[in-house]
Amino acid sequence: MAQIKYFIGTDISKDWLDMCIYGPQGVLHKQQIKNKPAAINSWIRQTCKSFGYTIDSSLFAMEYTGIYNHHLLHILVELSAKIWVIPGAQITESKGLDRGKSDEQDAQRIAIYASKNLEQVRLWNQPREVILQLRTLLMLRDKYKSTQHQYETTLNESKTFNTSTTHTLIASHCKVAIELAQKEIIKLEKEMKSLISSDERLAELDGYIQSVDQVGLITSVSMIVTTNEFINITEAKKYACYSGVVPFMNASGKLKKRERISHKANKNIKKLFHLLAVGSIRFKGDLKDYYDRKVAEGKPKMSVLNAIRNKIILRIFACVNARKYYQKNYQYDLAVS
């Protein structure tokens, strides 16, 4: 990264991009442009000419905002630009005592943060089209699951608090919505399976992931998408941190508190691994034995469950990195004590 001299920070919203160019002399330029391909291309051409930076000597930094990033990322990939998509929590932590909030300020903060943290840069890799499709299917499934849950809650509450006539009316509509959501969820999962089976690499990865006890399709697809098919994240410990299942020390001077997990994580992934951990202690096996032993020793139940979440992640990465299916009696070097 030694050749990088310019840092272009972007704060992204649905309709607008706030751009900031930061160079050796400080902030060179700030401007708000439309989040449209033509506007982005025009801005890059004009500012390269006006301020003397080149694509090769620049790092484009931004937070991930879902589909709102797409126009900018697509253009930068075509230009072979260096891109750093920074987790929002990292930038938030870097603000310190800084006060004030605006899109223009955020663009500048992103640019300055990138300039000061080159050693942390992880260049963004363009996911294959099949990964983008899987991500879309997951997003749609999550929406249908949320809809299903909302109508199920309405139905359950209606039975308790409404008259029988009103409840019958509500039930007639809620059940239709619930059945529709269930059918769409099944359809989406079939599409996920079809996409995976049609791609040799994804089929191989899915086989390794689902060979681990309790791990199913949705966890497998979620891991493939969030790691960009294990290209962006290759280490189990980094993924455990990303998932919010790594406990961090909380100490100051002589005052030491119990280690706690961070709330800065992918909450959907964290929930998936929590469900896997809870499921694993319901059936006979080494994870249930581990849980029972640690609880009997006096360990907090949630702490033990978190250790099991770690164990499952470690096992998945061990299988993927070794390109082997899970073997119950195999002792992994990364086992959690």
Order of alpha helices (4+ residues) and beta strands (2+ residues): beta-beta-beta-alpha-beta-alpha-beta-alpha-alpha-alpha-alpha-alpha-alpha-alpha-beta-beta-alpha-alpha-alpha
